[in-house]
């Protein structure tokens, strides 16, 4: 597994990462979240050995990243922010070059290149200079080089940045399939991505860990968790009767005159009592939706209104 122990990085008087400690086990997909300048990319660079920590250490499957960097790098695949590559190379030449650096040759090299080309749908641009590719294709080439050696650990910085919705879906499916026997760490500002692919989410700000939990558990911290959205006839009458229900904390009117959002008191489920009230009154109901909670609400609360990008 990966063990991060009291990891700290200072740039002069500025502390980018301050004493982070956590572990990640095979099969986990860890979503790394934080506002701009939180220290996400700096942490990922230290985990992969691209940046030396000021103090603390990272161990990957028993290999200390600083003291045994070569052994650690053999079990890791890394997609950095911006997916840097050699722009004058074609994807085919670049992937063969990366494969050779990783120690593959002959038939095995060709098979590994073919496999990642198929997985990332790169066949249509295989012989174009990388510099001429769209941002999305460059991202896919970057992801292909990260997985060409079938690493035990994948560290992905904004893996779906620049991809269209169909491509995002395919990459997320790929991450889910890869994660069955690997450790995957994903840094992203796309909160829906955390819900879609991550089994665990960490939110950091100012280089400090704020929370570490499952996406569902984090979403449950949202004020909207368990709230019920209604669109129905006789909304004014409904408002009055719903206000009298035990367990109702607050009711908000929506933008439309027939829309209401009913917030429960902590630990209360309003589904059954509201459903019974609707049936008793025979109101015409156009929407009845129980909110699971919203990760973006929790993110803003925890980071005190910080920007989601970074």
C-alpha positions as CSV (number, residue, x, y, z in Angstrom):
1,X,0.0,0.0,0.0
2,X,1.0,3.7,0.0
3,X,1.9,5.2,3.3
4,X,2.3,9.0,3.6
5,X,3.9,10.0,6.9
6,X,3.9,13.6,8.1
7,X,4.6,14.9,4.6
8,X,5.6,18.6,4.5
9,X,6.8,20.9,1.7
10,X,7.9,24.4,2.2
11,X,9.0,27.0,-0.4
12,X,10.9,29.5,1.6
13,X,8.5,30.9,4.3
14,X,5.4,29.4,2.5
15,X,4.2,26.0,3.6
16,X,2.5,24.3,0.6
17,X,1.9,21.0,2.4
18,X,1.9,20.8,6.2
19,X,2.2,17.4,7.9
20,X,-0.1,15.2,5.7
21,X,-0.4,11.6,6.9
22,X,-2.6,8.9,5.3
23,X,-2.6,5.4,3.8
24,X,-4.2,4.0,0.7
25,X,-4.8,0.3,0.0
26,X,-5.2,-1.7,-3.2
27,X,-8.7,-1.5,-4.6
28,X,-9.2,2.0,-3.3
29,X,-9.8,5.0,-5.6
30,X,-8.9,8.1,-3.6
31,X,-10.3,11.4,-4.7
32,X,-8.0,14.3,-3.8
33,X,-10.0,17.6,-3.5
34,X,-9.1,21.1,-2.5
35,X,-9.4,24.8,-3.6
36,X,-6.7,26.4,-5.7
37,X,-3.4,26.4,-3.9
38,X,-4.5,23.7,-1.4
39,X,-1.4,21.6,-2.1
40,X,-2.9,18.8,-4.1
41,X,-0.5,18.8,-7.1
42,X,2.5,19.3,-4.7
43,X,1.4,16.3,-2.7
44,X,1.0,14.2,-5.8
45,X,4.5,15.2,-7.1
46,X,6.0,14.2,-3.7
47,X,4.2,10.8,-3.8
48,X,5.6,10.1,-7.3
49,X,9.1,11.3,-6.4
50,X,9.1,14.3,-8.8
51,X,9.4,16.7,-5.9
52,X,11.4,16.1,-2.7
53,X,9.6,16.8,0.6
54,X,11.0,19.2,3.1
55,X,10.3,16.5,5.8
56,X,8.3,13.3,6.1
57,X,8.3,10.4,3.8
58,X,6.3,8.3,1.3
59,X,6.5,4.5,1.1
60,X,5.0,2.7,-1.9
61,X,4.7,-1.1,-1.6
62,X,7.6,-1.1,0.8
63,X,9.8,1.3,-1.3
64,X,10.8,4.6,0.2
65,X,10.2,7.1,-2.7
66,X,13.2,9.2,-1.8
67,X,15.7,6.5,-0.9
68,X,14.6,3.9,-3.4
69,X,13.1,6.0,-6.2
70,X,13.8,3.6,-9.1
71,X,12.1,0.7,-7.4
72,X,9.2,2.9,-6.4
73,X,8.8,4.3,-9.9
74,X,8.5,0.8,-11.4
75,X,5.2,0.2,-9.6
76,X,3.7,3.7,-10.3
77,X,2.1,5.3,-13.2
78,X,1.7,9.1,-13.2
79,X,-0.3,11.5,-15.2
80,X,0.9,15.0,-14.3
81,X,-1.2,18.1,-14.7
82,X,-1.1,19.3,-18.3
83,X,0.0,15.8,-19.6
84,X,3.5,16.9,-20.7
85,X,5.1,14.9,-23.6
86,X,7.4,15.3,-26.6
87,X,5.3,17.4,-28.9
88,X,7.2,16.6,-32.1
89,X,6.7,12.8,-31.6
90,X,3.6,11.0,-32.7
91,X,1.6,9.1,-30.0
92,X,2.9,5.8,-31.5
93,X,6.5,6.9,-31.2
94,X,6.0,8.4,-27.8
95,X,4.3,5.3,-26.4
96,X,6.9,3.0,-27.8
97,X,9.6,5.3,-26.3
98,X,7.9,5.2,-22.9
99,X,7.5,1.4,-23.1
100,X,11.2,1.0,-24.0
101,X,12.2,3.2,-21.0
102,X,10.0,0.9,-18.9
103,X,12.1,-2.1,-20.1
104,X,9.8,-3.6,-22.7
105,X,10.9,-4.7,-26.2
106,X,9.9,-6.8,-29.2
107,X,6.4,-8.4,-29.2
108,X,5.7,-7.4,-25.6
109,X,6.3,-3.8,-26.3
110,X,4.0,-3.9,-29.4
111,X,1.3,-5.7,-27.4
112,X,1.4,-3.1,-24.6
113,X,1.3,-0.2,-27.0
114,X,-1.6,-1.8,-28.9
115,X,-3.5,-2.4,-25.6
116,X,-3.3,1.2,-24.4
117,X,-4.1,2.6,-27.8
118,X,-7.3,0.5,-27.9
119,X,-8.2,1.4,-24.3
120,X,-7.8,5.1,-24.8
121,X,-9.2,5.1,-28.4
122,X,-6.0,6.7,-30.0
123,X,-5.9,4.8,-33.3
124,X,-7.2,7.8,-35.4
125,X,-4.3,10.1,-34.3
126,X,-1.6,7.5,-33.8
127,X,0.8,9.0,-36.4
128,X,0.1,12.8,-35.9
129,X,2.5,15.0,-34.1
130,X,1.3,15.3,-30.5
131,X,1.6,19.1,-30.7
132,X,-1.2,19.1,-33.3
133,X,-3.6,17.1,-31.1
134,X,-6.5,18.5,-29.2
135,X,-6.3,19.0,-25.5
136,X,-8.5,15.9,-25.0
137,X,-6.3,13.7,-27.2
138,X,-3.2,14.9,-25.4
139,X,-4.8,13.9,-22.1
140,X,-5.6,10.5,-23.4
141,X,-2.0,10.0,-24.7
142,X,-0.8,11.0,-21.2
143,X,-3.1,8.5,-19.6
144,X,-1.9,5.8,-22.0
145,X,1.7,6.3,-21.0
146,X,0.8,6.1,-17.3
147,X,-0.8,2.7,-17.7
148,X,1.4,1.1,-20.3
149,X,3.4,-0.9,-17.8
150,X,0.3,-2.1,-15.8
151,X,1.4,-0.3,-12.6
152,X,0.2,-1.2,-9.1
153,X,-0.3,2.5,-8.3
154,X,-1.9,5.1,-10.6
155,X,-1.6,8.8,-9.7
156,X,-3.8,10.9,-12.0
157,X,-3.9,14.7,-11.9
158,X,-7.1,15.9,-13.6
159,X,-7.4,12.8,-15.7
160,X,-10.5,13.9,-17.6
161,X,-9.5,17.5,-18.1
162,X,-10.4,18.6,-21.7
163,X,-12.4,15.5,-22.5
164,X,-15.9,15.6,-23.9
165,X,-18.8,13.8,-22.0
166,X,-18.4,10.6,-23.9
167,X,-14.6,10.5,-23.4
168,X,-15.0,11.3,-19.7
169,X,-17.4,8.4,-19.3
170,X,-14.9,6.0,-21.0
171,X,-12.0,7.2,-18.9
172,X,-14.0,6.8,-15.7
173,X,-15.0,3.3,-16.7
174,X,-11.3,2.6,-17.4
175,X,-10.4,3.9,-13.9
176,X,-13.0,1.8,-12.3
177,X,-11.8,-1.4,-14.1
178,X,-8.2,-0.6,-13.3
179,X,-8.9,0.0,-9.6
180,X,-10.0,-3.6,-9.0
181,X,-6.4,-4.6,-8.2
182,X,-4.6,-1.2,-8.0
183,X,-4.3,1.9,-5.9
184,X,-5.7,4.9,-7.8
185,X,-5.3,8.5,-6.6
186,X,-7.2,11.1,-8.6
187,X,-6.8,14.8,-8.1
188,X,-9.8,16.6,-9.6
189,X,-11.9,19.7,-9.4
190,X,-14.9,17.9,-10.9
191,X,-17.0,16.9,-8.0
192,X,-19.2,14.5,-10.0
193,X,-16.0,12.6,-10.9
194,X,-15.5,11.9,-7.2
195,X,-19.0,10.5,-6.9
196,X,-18.6,8.5,-10.1
197,X,-15.3,6.8,-9.5
198,X,-13.9,7.3,-6.0
199,X,-14.4,5.0,-3.0
200,X,-12.9,7.6,-0.7
201,X,-12.4,11.4,-0.8
202,X,-9.9,13.6,1.0
203,X,-10.4,17.4,1.1
204,X,-7.4,19.5,1.9
205,X,-6.9,23.3,2.1
206,X,-3.8,25.3,3.0
207,X,-1.8,22.0,2.9
208,X,-3.8,20.5,5.7
209,X,-6.2,17.5,5.7
210,X,-9.8,18.7,6.5
211,X,-11.7,15.5,6.0
212,X,-11.2,11.9,4.8
213,X,-14.4,9.8,4.2
214,X,-16.5,8.1,1.5
215,X,-18.2,10.4,-1.0
216,X,-21.6,9.3,0.3
217,X,-20.7,10.1,3.9
218,X,-19.4,13.5,2.8
219,X,-22.5,14.2,0.8
220,X,-24.5,13.2,3.9
221,X,-23.0,16.2,5.7
222,X,-24.8,18.5,3.3
223,X,-27.8,20.4,4.6
224,X,-29.8,19.0,1.7
225,X,-29.2,15.4,2.8
226,X,-32.7,13.9,3.3
227,X,-34.5,17.0,2.1
228,X,-37.5,16.4,0.0
229,X,-38.2,18.4,-3.2
230,X,-41.9,18.7,-4.1
231,X,-43.7,20.1,-7.1
232,X,-47.4,19.8,-6.5
233,X,-50.9,21.4,-6.7
234,X,-52.2,23.4,-3.8
235,X,-48.7,24.4,-2.8
236,X,-49.9,27.0,-0.3
237,X,-52.1,24.5,1.5
238,X,-49.3,22.0,1.4
239,X,-46.9,24.5,2.9
240,X,-49.1,25.0,5.9
241,X,-49.7,21.3,6.6
242,X,-46.1,20.3,6.0
243,X,-45.0,23.0,8.5
244,X,-46.9,21.2,11.2
245,X,-45.2,17.8,10.6
246,X,-42.9,16.6,13.4
247,X,-39.3,16.5,12.2
248,X,-39.6,19.4,9.7
249,X,-36.8,21.9,10.3
250,X,-37.6,24.4,7.5
251,X,-39.5,24.7,4.2
252,X,-38.2,26.7,1.3
253,X,-40.3,27.9,-1.7
254,X,-38.8,27.3,-5.1
255,X,-38.5,29.6,-8.1
256,X,-41.8,28.1,-9.3
257,X,-44.9,28.8,-7.3
258,X,-45.8,25.1,-7.0
259,X,-42.3,24.0,-5.8
260,X,-41.2,23.4,-2.2
261,X,-38.1,22.0,-0.5
262,X,-38.7,20.4,2.9
263,X,-35.6,20.2,5.2
264,X,-35.6,17.5,8.0
265,X,-34.3,17.9,11.5
266,X,-31.0,16.1,12.0
267,X,-31.4,12.3,11.9
268,X,-35.1,12.4,10.8
269,X,-36.5,10.8,7.7
270,X,-39.5,12.7,6.2
271,X,-40.3,10.3,3.4
272,X,-43.1,8.3,5.0
273,X,-44.9,11.2,6.8
274,X,-44.8,13.4,3.7
275,X,-46.0,10.6,1.5
276,X,-48.9,9.9,3.8
277,X,-49.8,13.6,3.9
278,X,-49.8,13.7,0.1
279,X,-52.1,10.7,-0.1
280,X,-54.5,12.0,2.5
281,X,-55.0,15.3,0.6
282,X,-55.0,13.8,-2.9
283,X,-52.8,16.6,-4.1
284,X,-51.5,16.3,-7.7
285,X,-47.8,15.6,-7.4
286,X,-45.5,16.4,-10.3
287,X,-42.2,15.8,-8.4
288,X,-41.2,13.9,-5.3
289,X,-37.5,13.7,-4.9
290,X,-35.4,12.8,-1.8
291,X,-32.0,14.6,-1.9
292,X,-28.9,12.5,-1.2
293,X,-26.9,15.6,-0.3
294,X,-24.5,17.6,-2.4
295,X,-20.7,17.3,-2.3
296,X,-20.3,20.8,-3.6
297,X,-22.1,22.2,-0.5
298,X,-19.9,20.3,1.8
299,X,-16.8,21.3,-0.1
300,X,-17.7,25.0,0.1
301,X,-18.5,24.8,3.8
302,X,-15.2,23.0,4.6
303,X,-13.0,25.2,2.5
304,X,-14.8,28.4,3.5
305,X,-16.0,29.3,0.1
306,X,-12.8,28.5,-1.7
307,X,-12.7,28.1,-5.5
308,X,-13.4,24.6,-6.8
309,X,-10.6,24.6,-9.3
310,X,-7.0,23.7,-8.6
